[in-house]
Amino acid sequence: MIVKERTFPKDIELLQTIERRLSDRHPQMGVVKDQLKYSLSGYKGELALNFPLSFLPNHY
């Protein structure tokens, strides 16, 4: 198995930056928050997968 370091996704960083810069009354703020929520939940799911995979042997 090839083990790679998991890095924080650039698209989540971008969405967090957009969320900080937009005003709360901006028409697209809801869309940005929803996309950020779904992206973060997917990333957290990937991180949660690391724990069970850590029990696999390094070599087959």
LOVO-699649 format. One record per residue: residue number from 1; z negated, x, y of N, C-alpha, C, O in turn; residue in three letters. Coordinates in pm, 1 decimal. Layout:
LOVO-699649
{NUM; {Z; X; Y}; {Z; X; Y}; {Z; X; Y}; {Z; X; Y}; ala}
...
//
This chain:
LOVO-699649
{1; {0.0; 84.6; -116.3}; {0.0; 0.0; 0.0}; {0.0; 89.9; 123.6}; {-72.9; 188.9; 128.6}; met}
{2; {79.9; 56.1; 221.0}; {84.9; 130.2; 345.7}; {-18.2; 69.6; 440.2}; {-14.2; -49.8; 470.0}; ile}
{3; {-109.4; 152.1; 486.4}; {-214.9; 104.8; 575.8}; {-181.2; 148.2; 718.0}; {-167.1; 267.1; 746.6}; val}
{4; {-168.5; 49.6; 806.5}; {-140.2; 77.7; 946.4}; {-253.9; 23.3; 1031.6}; {-315.5; -78.0; 998.2}; lys}
{5; {-280.3; 91.0; 1140.2}; {-381.0; 43.2; 1233.7}; {-329.0; -83.1; 1302.2}; {-212.4; -90.9; 1340.9}; glu}
{6; {-416.3; -180.3; 1316.1}; {-377.7; -303.7; 1383.8}; {-407.3; -287.2; 1532.8}; {-520.7; -259.4; 1571.8}; arg}
{7; {-305.5; -304.3; 1614.4}; {-321.5; -291.5; 1759.0}; {-320.4; -430.0; 1822.6}; {-268.6; -525.9; 1765.3}; thr}
{8; {-377.9; -438.6; 1941.1}; {-382.2; -565.7; 2012.3}; {-240.9; -599.8; 2058.8}; {-175.7; -516.5; 2121.8}; phe}
{9; {-191.8; -720.8; 2029.1}; {-53.4; -757.0; 2061.2}; {-25.3; -760.8; 2212.0}; {-107.7; -806.3; 2291.3}; pro}
{10; {90.5; -713.0; 2248.0}; {131.2; -710.7; 2388.5}; {151.9; -851.7; 2443.3}; {126.5; -876.0; 2561.3}; lys}
{11; {197.7; -945.0; 2359.5}; {220.3; -1080.5; 2409.5}; {89.0; -1148.6; 2448.0}; {86.3; -1229.5; 2540.8}; asp}
{12; {-19.2; -1116.8; 2378.1}; {-149.1; -1173.4; 2414.5}; {-197.5; -1111.2; 2545.2}; {-252.4; -1180.9; 2630.5}; ile}
{13; {-177.5; -981.8; 2561.0}; {-213.4; -917.0; 2687.8}; {-136.1; -979.6; 2803.7}; {-191.9; -1002.8; 2911.0}; glu}
{14; {-8.1; -1006.8; 2781.6}; {75.3; -1067.8; 2884.4}; {24.6; -1207.5; 2919.6}; {13.5; -1241.9; 3037.3}; leu}
{15; {-6.2; -1288.0; 2817.4}; {-55.5; -1423.1; 2843.0}; {-190.4; -1421.4; 2914.7}; {-215.1; -1506.0; 3000.6}; leu}
{16; {-277.1; -1327.6; 2881.1}; {-405.7; -1316.9; 2949.8}; {-386.3; -1279.3; 3096.6}; {-457.7; -1328.6; 3183.9}; gln}
{17; {-290.3; -1192.6; 3122.9}; {-261.2; -1153.7; 3260.7}; {-206.1; -1271.8; 3339.1}; {-246.3; -1294.9; 3453.1}; thr}
{18; {-114.5; -1346.5; 3278.8}; {-58.0; -1463.6; 3345.4}; {-166.9; -1566.4; 3372.7}; {-169.9; -1626.7; 3479.9}; ile}
{19; {-256.2; -1586.6; 3276.6}; {-364.2; -1684.0; 3294.1}; {-455.5; -1644.3; 3410.5}; {-499.6; -1730.3; 3486.7}; glu}
{20; {-483.7; -1515.9; 3424.2}; {-568.3; -1469.2; 3535.2}; {-500.5; -1489.5; 3670.0}; {-566.8; -1519.5; 3769.2}; arg}
{21; {-369.0; -1473.4; 3673.7}; {-298.0; -1475.8; 3801.8}; {-258.1; -1615.8; 3847.2}; {-242.0; -1638.9; 3967.1}; arg}
{22; {-241.8; -1709.0; 3754.7}; {-203.4; -1844.8; 3793.3}; {-324.1; -1921.5; 3844.7}; {-436.6; -1899.9; 3799.7}; leu}
{23; {-299.6; -2010.8; 3939.0}; {-408.4; -2096.9; 3984.9}; {-432.2; -2206.0; 3880.1}; {-345.1; -2235.7; 3798.4}; ser}
{24; {-550.9; -2264.2; 3884.2}; {-585.6; -2367.7; 3786.2}; {-499.3; -2492.3; 3800.5}; {-485.2; -2569.1; 3705.4}; asp}
{25; {-441.7; -2512.9; 3918.1}; {-360.4; -2632.5; 3941.7}; {-211.6; -2610.4; 3915.5}; {-131.3; -2701.2; 3937.0}; arg}
{26; {-174.7; -2493.9; 3870.7}; {-32.8; -2465.4; 3844.7}; {16.7; -2554.6; 3730.8}; {-55.1; -2573.8; 3632.7}; his}
{27; {138.5; -2609.7; 3742.0}; {189.3; -2702.0; 3638.5}; {202.6; -2639.3; 3499.4}; {194.2; -2710.9; 3399.6}; pro}
{28; {222.7; -2509.9; 3490.5}; {241.1; -2444.8; 3361.1}; {112.2; -2386.8; 3303.3}; {114.9; -2325.9; 3196.4}; gln}
{29; {-0.6; -2404.6; 3372.0}; {-126.1; -2345.9; 3325.2}; {-164.7; -2399.3; 3187.8}; {-214.0; -2323.1; 3104.7}; met}
{30; {-143.9; -2526.3; 3161.9}; {-175.8; -2583.3; 3030.9}; {-92.8; -2521.2; 2920.1}; {-143.3; -2495.1; 2811.0}; gly}
{31; {33.7; -2497.7; 2948.0}; {122.9; -2436.5; 2849.8}; {77.9; -2293.6; 2819.7}; {75.7; -2251.5; 2704.0}; val}
{32; {42.2; -2220.1; 2923.8}; {-2.5; -2081.3; 2906.5}; {-131.6; -2077.2; 2825.9}; {-145.7; -1994.7; 2735.5}; val}
{33; {-226.4; -2165.8; 2858.0}; {-354.1; -2167.6; 2785.8}; {-334.6; -2204.6; 2639.0}; {-398.0; -2146.2; 2551.2}; lys}
{34; {-247.3; -2301.4; 2612.4}; {-220.7; -2339.9; 2473.5}; {-158.0; -2225.0; 2395.5}; {-199.2; -2195.9; 2283.3}; asp}
{35; {-58.8; -2160.1; 2454.8}; {7.4; -2048.6; 2387.3}; {-90.1; -1934.3; 2362.8}; {-86.6; -1870.6; 2257.5}; gln}
{36; {-176.8; -1908.4; 2459.9}; {-277.2; -1803.0; 2444.5}; {-374.9; -1838.3; 2333.1}; {-413.2; -1752.0; 2254.1}; leu}
{37; {-414.9; -1964.0; 2326.7}; {-508.4; -2008.0; 2222.9}; {-447.9; -1990.3; 2084.2}; {-514.8; -1940.7; 1993.5}; lys}
{38; {-322.3; -2030.1; 2066.7}; {-257.4; -2017.7; 1936.0}; {-233.2; -1871.6; 1899.1}; {-248.2; -1833.3; 1783.1}; tyr}
{39; {-196.2; -1791.1; 1996.6}; {-172.5; -1649.1; 1969.2}; {-301.9; -1578.2; 1931.3}; {-303.6; -1496.8; 1839.0}; ser}
{40; {-410.6; -1608.9; 2002.7}; {-539.2; -1546.9; 1971.0}; {-590.5; -1589.8; 1834.5}; {-648.0; -1509.2; 1761.3}; leu}
{41; {-569.9; -1716.7; 1799.8}; {-616.5; -1761.2; 1668.0}; {-537.2; -1693.7; 1556.8}; {-593.0; -1662.1; 1451.8}; ser}
{42; {-408.7; -1671.2; 1578.2}; {-328.9; -1599.7; 1479.5}; {-372.2; -1455.3; 1465.0}; {-378.4; -1402.6; 1353.9}; gly}
{43; {-401.9; -1391.4; 1576.4}; {-447.8; -1252.1; 1573.2}; {-583.7; -1241.8; 1505.2}; {-607.4; -1149.5; 1427.2}; tyr}
{44; {-672.9; -1335.8; 1534.4}; {-805.0; -1334.9; 1469.8}; {-791.4; -1359.8; 1319.6}; {-869.3; -1305.9; 1240.9}; lys}
{45; {-693.9; -1440.4; 1279.2}; {-668.6; -1461.1; 1137.2}; {-621.2; -1334.0; 1069.3}; {-660.1; -1305.0; 956.2}; gly}
{46; {-537.1; -1258.3; 1138.4}; {-492.9; -1129.9; 1083.5}; {-610.5; -1034.0; 1069.0}; {-620.2; -961.3; 970.0}; glu}
{47; {-700.0; -1033.9; 1168.3}; {-817.5; -947.4; 1160.2}; {-908.6; -990.2; 1045.6}; {-967.5; -905.7; 978.2}; leu}
{48; {-920.3; -1120.4; 1023.5}; {-1004.9; -1170.1; 915.1}; {-948.1; -1131.2; 779.4}; {-1022.9; -1118.7; 682.3}; ala}
{49; {-818.7; -1112.3; 771.6}; {-755.3; -1073.3; 646.1}; {-788.1; -929.0; 608.9}; {-778.3; -891.5; 492.1}; leu}
{50; {-826.4; -849.1; 705.6}; {-860.7; -709.2; 677.3}; {-979.6; -697.2; 583.4}; {-983.6; -605.4; 501.4}; asn}
{51; {-1077.0; -787.8; 593.3}; {-1197.2; -777.2; 510.6}; {-1166.3; -790.2; 361.9}; {-1204.2; -701.0; 285.9}; phe}
{52; {-1099.0; -896.8; 315.4}; {-1071.6; -902.4; 171.2}; {-977.0; -792.1; 123.9}; {-985.8; -746.8; 9.8}; pro}
{53; {-887.3; -749.5; 211.3}; {-795.7; -642.1; 172.5}; {-867.8; -508.4; 159.4}; {-818.2; -417.8; 92.4}; leu}
{54; {-982.8; -495.3; 222.1}; {-1056.5; -369.2; 213.5}; {-1111.9; -345.1; 73.3}; {-1147.4; -231.9; 40.4}; ser}
{55; {-1120.1; -448.4; -9.6}; {-1171.5; -433.0; -145.4}; {-1064.2; -387.3; -244.4}; {-1096.2; -351.1; -357.6}; phe}
{56; {-939.4; -388.6; -203.4}; {-832.2; -342.3; -291.4}; {-839.1; -190.4; -304.0}; {-877.0; -121.7; -209.2}; leu}
{57; {-802.6; -138.1; -420.7}; {-802.6; 8.2; -435.3}; {-692.3; 70.0; -349.0}; {-590.5; 7.0; -320.5}; pro}
{58; {-715.0; 192.4; -309.2}; {-616.9; 261.0; -225.5}; {-489.7; 293.1; -302.4}; {-380.1; 289.7; -246.4}; asn}
{59; {-504.4; 324.4; -431.0}; {-388.7; 356.1; -514.2}; {-384.3; 257.9; -629.8}; {-488.4; 216.1; -680.5}; his}
{60; {-266.6; 221.7; -670.7}; {-251.7; 124.5; -779.5}; {-279.8; 189.1; -911.7}; {-272.4; 123.2; -1015.4}; tyr}
//
